[in-house]
Amino acid sequence: MRSLLTVSAAAALLFLTGAVPAVADDGDGADRTFTIEDPRITESSGLAASRIHPGVYWTHNDSDDGPYVYAVDSRTGKTVATITMKGIGEPRDVEAISLGPDGNLYVGDIGDNLDGTWDHVWIYRFPEPKRLADATVRATQFDVTYADGARNAEALMVHPVTGRVYIASKNEDGGGLYEGPRKLTTGGNNVFRRVGEVPWVTDGAFSPDGGNLVLRSYFSARGYAFEDGRLGEDRAVSVPLQGQSESVTYTADGSAMMFGSEGERSEVVRVEVEGGSRTPSTGGGGGGTSSGDSEDDGDSRNGTVTGGAVAVVVIVLALLAAKRRRG
């Protein structure tokens, strides 16, 4: 309950200060704000922008939905491929998805709602399908442990240049950024080591050049300069108001961030990145020049204090319901 009160207070502050982000939704083409239409996707908990299928986003359900990953076309909100992973165990609590520079999708079965009761978690990896169609693919399963003990996490990010995997843990008193080994291996534990301190995190994403890392929570987000595998200067990033804010990814061209939420027919909202497109660099640590902040001027703000207060109540009730449902 304490965590719900904490995020509720943060939400109230957000609305009372008028910090509502500017949101771009001025067309019906790819990479615009869209609604996930698939009735099977009720707990979208991660997003990854395809690099070979423009305008397509990979997502999955939270918890024990099964070994499924969905490709959703942002032009229509419809699912254009359902991928079934085989060769892995039964997923427990899938929370995140990220696309690596090797062309593989990495799926993070890293949640632990009892906050550290499982001595290991898993990452699944398979090549992004070149053809969008329902298919069963063989995935590689990696065992993951943390050097400082088990913990809950919902954010997994693959660096788009180095290919190294990072996980951000979720804790109301502040989590950690964990760095995986240079190369994930099977047949033993892949130990992730704490390399930075982060706030409460529900998802994260690297900019396409790897120079910025955005970490989101239920009501806020922060962007970090990222160089040589370490967090640098941080700043606030504007986020949309959503019911249960669970996911974020950059568009493939880096011109915007896409923020997603759980729920039936959940909306994925585009928020512009200041400075425009960001393309991958050839360096190992990133170091792009754009700030990664979203546009946020008073004239384009959306919502009121009264509307915000009502929204806070709705969100808290949704979180309570989710908490009860998951035990």
Salt bridges, closest charged atoms under 4 A:
ASP26 OD1 - ARG32 NH1 3.09
GLU37 OE2 - ARG265 NH2 2.95
ASP38 OD2 - ARG40 NH2 2.70
GLU43 OE2 - ARG325 NH2 2.78
GLU43 OE2 - ARG326 NH2 3.30
ASP62 OD2 - ARG326 NH2 2.92
ASP73 OD1 - ARG75 NH1 2.94
ASP119 OD1 - HIS120 ND1 2.73
ASP148 OD1 - ARG151 NH2 3.29
ASP148 OD2 - ARG194 NH1 3.69
GLU154 OE2 - LYS170 NZ 2.85
GLU172 OE1 - ARG2 NE 3.33
ASP173 OD1 - ARG2 NH2 3.62
GLU179 OE1 - ARG164 NH2 3.65
GLU179 OE2 - ARG230 NH1 3.13
GLU197 OE1 - ARG194 NH2 2.83
ASP209 OD2 - ARG278 NH2 2.73
ASP234 OD2 - ARG222 NE 2.72
GLU262 OE1 - ARG326 NH2 2.99
GLU272 OE2 - ARG32 NH1 3.62
GLU272 OE2 - ARG270 NE 2.51
ASP293 OD1 - ARG235 NE 2.84
ASP296 OD1 - ARG301 NE 3.55
